[in-house]
């Protein structure tokens, strides 16, 4: 009887693992660099799809301040850069943390070419609203780009109309304040596409 129960448990665990892989998809097992390399290999033989225009970007209002910058508005940051990446995040969010290496790579590769990242920090829990905790977490996580403090989540909900808002959600905004990419979640393919679009737009693609 014990052997039968143990065997049954092993079967259940095995099925659960298979279902988990199927639901997660192969994308989650790949790094952003691997996904990007695949996309570059594919685009070498076929013309890439045009970068879409998804509408005009909103602004950020009613903030509780900024960190890692002397800027006081999103407009000021946009005026000083060719492209602006806006990500809604909170430091305690596991999925948000999964995106930080990709954002750091974009910052390292394109930061001196007119690309700025704005992390709009919209806390989910009370401890994430404490500014000292945000400063400490940003230092620990290596977040060196500007952070906009959206403590009451006004912008978090206004930018994400509808019944559900997401951590993380990332937007790519061009010099005409047009949204060129809008992705939810932490999938590697999202941030590989973000990297690709930044590269292509900086190279002059409209």
N, C-alpha and C positions, 0 to 999 in steps of 0.2 A: 504493500500500500504506500509506504514512504517513497519507494522508487517511482511508483506511478505518479504521485503528487509532484515529485521533483522533476520528472520528465515533462509533466504538464506545464509546470512553471517555466521550464526552459523554452518550451514551444511558444508560450505566451510572450515571454521576453523577446524571443526571436522575431515573432510577428510584429511586436511593437517597434522593434528597431527598424524593420523593413518599412513599416508604415511611416515612421518618422523620416526616413530618408526620402521616401516618395513625396511626402508633404513638403519637405524642405527644398527638394530639388537639387540638382547638381551644382547650381550656382553658389550655394553657401559653402561648398567644399573648396571653392577656388578663391584665390586672392584677387584683389583688384588688378594687380600687375598681370596675372595669368589671363584674366578676362580681357584686359586691354590688349594683350599680345594676340589673343585670338581674333579680336575685332580688327586689329591692324593687318593681320594676315588675310582676313576675308576681304578687307577694303582694298588690298593690293591688287586683287583680281576683278573686283566690281566697284563701281562708283558708289560712294557712301550716300545714304539718304540725306536730303537737305535738312538743315537744322530748323525745326519749326519755330514759329512765333506764336506764343500762347497767350498774348494779351499784355496789357500794361501792368507793371508792378505797383503795389501799394506802397505806402510810406510806413514809418514807425512813429507812433505818437504815444504820449502818456507814459514814457519810460521813466524808470527810477534811477537812471544814470548809465554810465558807460565804464567799462574796464579795458585796459590794454590799449587805450587810444586817447588822443586829445580831441578827437572829433565829438560833436554834440548832436549829429543828425545823420541819418542814412543818406540824405541828399549831399551832405558834405563829403562823405566817403565816396559816393558814386561820382561826384564831380572830379575827384582826384584820380580816378581809375578807369580803365577800359571796361573791365568786367567786375561784377560784384556777385559773390556767392552768399546767399542768405540761408542759414540753417536754423530751424527751430529745434532746440535741444534742452536737456537738463542734465546736470552732471551725474545724477544717480541712475540714469537710464542706461540699462545694459546695451540696448540696441544703438543708442547714441554713441556710446564708447566704441562700438565696433566700427564706426565711420571715421574716427579721429585720425587713424594712420593714413587713410586715403586723403583726407583734407590736409594733413601735414605735408604729404607728398606734393599735392597741388600747390600748396603755399611755398614749398621749397623750390619747385620747378618754375613757377610762374609769378611769384610774388613781386619780383623785380621787373616784371613786364606789364604791370598795370592791372594786376588781379588782387582784389581784397576779399577776405572772408569776414562776414559778420555773423557771429553766433548769438542768436536771440535766445537768451536764457529764460525759459518759461517753466518755473518749478512745478512739479507735480505734488510734492510733499513739503511740509512746513520747514524742515531742516534744509531743503534745497533753496529756500528763499533767503536764508541768512547770507549776507554779502561776504562775511569773513569765510564762510564755508565755500562759497563760490570761488573766491580768490585762491583758497588753499587747493581746491579740487582742480582748478584750471592749471595751477603750477604743477600739480602731481600728474595731470593728464597730458601736459605739454601743449595746452591751448594758449597760443601766443597771439592770436589774431583778436581783433576787437570783439568785445562782448557787450551786447545791449541787454539791459536788465528789464525784462518784461514781467515783473513780479506778479501782477494781477492778471496776466495772460490776455490782456486786451488785444494785442496784436496777434498773438497765437490763434485766437478764435476769429479775428477779423480776416486774417489772411486765409484761413481755412474754413470757408463757409460750409455749412451743412452740419449734420448731427455728430460727426466724428472728426476730431482733430488728432494729429499724429506727432509723436516724438520717435525718430527725427523726421523732419521734412525739409528738403533742400530745394532751393531755387537758384537758377543762374540768370542774371540780369545783365543785359548789354548796355552800351553807352547811350542808347535811346530809351532806356528804362523799359525795354521789352523783356518779358520772361521767355527764355529760350529753352529752359528745362525745368521740370517740376516733378520731383520723385519723392515717394514716401518709403520709409523703412530703411533698412541697412544692407540691402542686397549688394553684393559686389558689383553686379552688372550696372546698378544705378550709378555708382561712383566711378566705374570705368567709363561709362558714357559721359559723365560730368567732365572727367579729365579730357576725353576726346573732344568734346564740344569746346572746352576752354582753348585747347590747342588750335583747333580749326578756326575759331573766331579770332584769335590773336593773329593768325596767319592771313586774315583778311576775308574770310568767307562771310557773306552777308547773312 
